[in-house]
Amino acid sequence: MTDPQSMHAVAITRPGAPDVLVYQPWPMPVCGPTEVLIRVAAAGVNAPDLAQRRGVYDPPPGASPLPGLEVAGEIVAVGADVDGWRPGDQVLALANGGGYADFIAVPAGQVLAVPPGWSLAEAAALPETWFTVTQTLVLRAGLTSGMSVLVHGAAGGIGGAAIQIASILGARAIAVVSSPAKARYATALGAFATIDTTDQDIATRVLELTEGAGVDRVLDIIGGAMTAINIAVSARGGHIVQVSTLDGADAPVSLRTMMAKQLTLSGSTLRPQTPATKAAIASHIRSHLLPALAAPGFIKPRVTVFPIEDAAGAHRAMEARSHIGKLVLVTPFGAK
């Protein structure tokens, strides 16, 4: 590090369109006693980053004002109270904000080792999505072997993570997509079946695939009118997990149907969770999921790379909702 007092980061200069993102000089973060300082090689792009840029998703108190909730890179310093990590370790980490930067300080409990055989750009595509799905679909909704799960947005970051986590656990993922190319990608990740909404009805196809029983779990990023469909295709005792609302935050629901089917509808956001909660999620991933990522034949998520200086271009690509896999920003360090 040539200047320990300064770095560059992508700042949100004002709420608005992608062009408000500017890569500019920024103060170095301070590494606290329970944190590690990471030299960022790559940072994943996620829907909450877009919401923050638009001015509708403020950082929690005490969090960095910079966007970016997941990174991969190399540890350059560790806090006095941190055990188990040392400078030079290559890691991925769930951030509390501040990931669109050359350096970031992250609570040590939110850090995981990069899986063998993974590049840092590939590893940066994991934390936000895998932590989100583990927290909601696994730890809260209890996804387990033998269950079926309907996954919306299956060719994106959250959806792809849900398919792969379901596969690792022995559950069957039914992937909802919007093109043949996305269907092929979801199948490659391990989906049991796909539903292409351009020519297939979700409810009809789900009931065909489940012999009329419906699905045990639903992971939804759509919201709005999709909520009624999710209720209709859920099996008795099913659980619908809401992690985003891309098509609307309000939805009419049939309470009578939910009562008759004994359904659960739960929602959650990851960023405001406590460090202890995030550390517990990390521990579960480390013990139960991370080993599978290094197994021969594991299919890595597709990553599309943008230089960090073009964060605006990455946001425009994500807003178009036509990409497959994850979008990742690569810093000058990661580009070497």
Residue pairs with C-beta under 8 A, 6 or more apart in sequence:
1 39
1 76
1 103
4 28
5 27
5 28
6 25
6 26
6 27
6 28
7 25
7 26
7 27
7 28
7 101
7 102
7 103
8 23
8 24
8 25
8 26
8 101
8 102
8 308
9 23
9 24
9 26
9 66
9 98
9 100
9 101
9 102
10 21
10 22
10 23
10 24
10 66
10 67
10 68
10 100
10 101
10 308
10 311
10 329
11 21
11 22
11 24
11 26
11 65
11 66
12 20
12 21
12 52
12 53
12 65
12 66
12 67
13 20
13 21
13 22
14 20
15 53
15 54
15 55
16 53
16 54
16 55
18 53
18 311
18 312
18 313
18 315
18 316
18 319
19 312
20 53
20 312
21 53
21 67
21 100
21 311
21 312
21 315
23 308
23 309
23 311
26 66
26 101
28 103
29 37
29 64
29 98
29 101
29 103
29 104
29 105
30 105
31 37
31 77
31 78
31 79
31 105
32 79
32 105
33 79
33 80
33 81
33 82
34 79
34 81
34 82
34 107
34 108
34 109
34 275
35 78
35 79
35 82
35 105
35 106
35 107
35 108
36 75
36 77
36 78
36 79
36 82
36 85
36 91
36 93
36 105
36 106
36 108
36 111
37 75
37 76
37 77
37 78
37 103
37 104
37 105
38 71
38 73
38 74
38 75
38 76
38 91
38 93
38 103
38 104
38 105
38 106
38 111
39 73
39 74
39 75
39 76
39 102
39 103
39 333
40 71
40 72
40 73
40 99
40 101
40 102
40 103
40 104
40 331
40 333
40 334
41 71
41 72
41 73
41 74
41 120
41 121
41 124
41 330
41 331
41 333
41 334
42 71
42 72
42 73
42 120
42 121
42 123
42 124
42 305
42 328
42 329
42 330
42 331
42 334
43 68
43 70
43 71
43 99
43 100
43 101
43 124
43 308
43 328
43 329
43 331
44 68
44 69
44 70
44 71
44 99
44 124
44 125
44 126
44 127
44 128
44 129
44 157
44 326
44 327
44 328
44 329
45 306
45 311
45 314
45 315
45 318
45 326
45 327
45 328
45 329
46 69
46 70
46 128
46 129
46 157
47 221
47 244
47 246
47 318
48 57
48 69
48 128
48 269
48 271
49 67
49 68
49 69
49 100
49 315
50 315
50 318
50 319
51 57
52 58
52 59
52 67
53 67
53 315
59 65
59 96
59 97
59 271
60 96
60 271
60 272
63 96
63 97
63 98
63 271
64 95
64 96
64 97
64 98
64 104
65 97
66 97
66 98
66 99
66 100
66 101
67 97
67 99
67 100
67 311
68 95
68 97
68 98
68 99
68 100
68 101
68 104
68 329
69 94
69 95
69 96
69 97
69 99
69 127
69 128
69 270
69 271
70 92
70 93
70 94
70 95
70 99
70 124
70 125
70 126
70 127
70 128
70 129
71 92
71 93
71 95
71 99
71 104
71 106
71 124
71 127
72 90
72 91
72 92
72 93
72 114
72 120
72 121
72 123
72 124
72 126
73 90
73 91
73 104
73 120
73 331
73 333
73 334
74 87
74 88
74 89
74 90
74 91
74 333
75 85
75 86
75 87
75 88
75 89
75 90
75 91
76 87
76 103
77 87
78 85
78 86
78 87
78 108
79 108
82 108
84 108
85 91
85 108
85 111
89 113
90 113
90 114
90 120
90 123
91 111
91 112
91 113
91 114
92 111
92 112
92 113
92 114
92 123
92 124
92 126
92 127
93 104
93 106
93 110
93 111
93 112
93 127
94 106
94 110
94 127
94 128
94 131
94 270
94 278
94 281
94 282
95 104
95 106
95 110
95 127
96 106
96 107
96 110
96 271
97 271
98 104
98 105
100 308
100 311
100 329
101 331
102 331
102 332
102 333
107 275
107 278
107 279
109 275
109 276
109 278
109 279
109 282
109 283
110 127
110 275
110 278
110 279
110 282
111 282
112 127
112 282
112 285
112 286
112 290
113 290
114 120
114 123
115 123
115 290
115 293
115 294
116 294
117 294
118 293
118 294
118 300
120 334
121 303
121 305
121 328
121 330
121 334
122 300
122 301
122 303
124 303
124 328
125 157
125 301
125 303
125 325
125 326
125 328
126 161
126 293
126 301
128 157
128 270
129 157
129 158
129 160
129 161
129 326
130 161
130 165
130 285
130 289
131 270
131 278
131 281
131 282
131 285
132 158
132 161
132 243
132 270
133 158
133 161
133 162
133 165
133 219
133 243
134 165
134 281
134 284
134 285
134 289
135 268
135 270
135 273
135 277
135 281
136 219
136 241
136 243
136 266
136 268
137 143
137 149
137 162
137 165
137 166
137 217
137 219
137 241
138 165
138 169
138 284
139 281
139 284
140 241
140 266
140 268
141 217
141 239
141 241
141 264
141 266
142 239
143 149
143 165
143 166
143 169
143 171
143 216
143 217
144 169
144 170
144 171
145 169
145 170
145 171
146 170
146 171
147 171
147 172
147 216
147 217
148 171
148 172
148 173
148 174
148 192
148 209
148 210
148 215
148 216
148 217
148 235
149 162
149 166
149 171
149 172
149 173
149 174
149 215
149 216
149 217
149 218
149 219
150 174
150 176
150 202
150 206
150 215
150 217
150 218
150 219
150 230
150 233
151 159
151 162
151 163
151 166
151 173
151 174
151 175
151 176
151 186
151 191
151 219
152 159
152 176
152 218
152 219
152 220
152 221
152 222
152 226
153 159
153 176
153 221
153 222
153 246
154 160
154 162
154 163
154 173
154 175
154 176
154 177
154 182
154 186
154 191
154 194
155 175
155 177
155 178
155 182
155 183
155 185
155 186
155 324
155 325
156 221
156 323
156 324
156 325
156 326
157 301
157 325
157 326
158 219
158 221
158 243
158 244
159 175
159 176
159 186
159 219
159 221
160 185
160 186
160 189
160 301
160 325
160 326
161 301
162 173
162 219
163 173
163 175
163 186
163 189
163 190
163 191
164 189
164 190
164 299
164 301
165 289
166 172
166 173
166 190
167 173
167 189
167 190
168 288
168 289
168 292
171 217
172 192
172 193
173 186
173 190
173 191
173 192
174 191
174 192
174 193
174 194
174 195
174 206
174 209
174 215
175 183
175 186
175 187
175 191
175 193
175 194
175 195
176 194
176 195
176 197
176 202
177 183
177 185
177 186
177 194
177 195
177 196
177 197
178 196
178 197
178 198
179 196
179 198
180 196
181 324
182 196
182 324
183 194
183 196
185 302
185 324
185 325
186 194
187 194
188 299
189 299
189 301
190 299
192 209
193 209
195 202
195 205
195 206
202 229
202 233
203 229
203 232
203 233
206 214
206 215
206 233
207 214
207 233
210 235
213 235
214 233
214 234
214 235
214 236
214 238
215 233
215 234
215 235
215 238
216 234
216 235
216 237
216 238
216 239
217 238
217 239
217 240
217 241
218 230
218 233
218 234
218 238
218 239
218 240
218 241
219 241
219 243
220 226
220 227
220 230
220 240
220 241
220 242
220 243
220 244
221 243
221 244
221 245
221 246
222 244
222 245
222 246
222 247
223 242
223 244
223 245
223 246
223 247
223 248
223 249
223 251
224 245
224 247
224 248
224 249
224 250
224 251
225 247
225 248
225 251
226 247
226 251
227 240
227 242
227 251
227 252
227 253
227 265
228 251
228 252
228 253
228 254
230 240
231 240
231 253
231 254
231 257
231 258
231 261
231 263
231 265
232 257
234 240
234 261
234 263
235 261
236 261
236 262
237 261
237 262
237 263
238 261
238 263
238 264
239 263
239 264
239 265
239 266
240 263
240 264
240 265
240 266
241 266
241 267
241 268
242 265
242 266
242 267
242 268
243 267
243 268
243 269
246 321
253 265
257 263
258 265
270 278
292 298
301 325
301 326
302 324
302 325
302 326
303 325
303 326
303 327
303 328
304 317
304 323
304 325
304 326
304 327
304 328
305 328
305 329
305 330
306 313
306 314
306 317
306 327
306 328
306 329
306 330
307 329
307 330
307 335
308 329
308 330
308 331
308 332
311 329
314 327
314 328
314 329
317 323
317 327
318 327
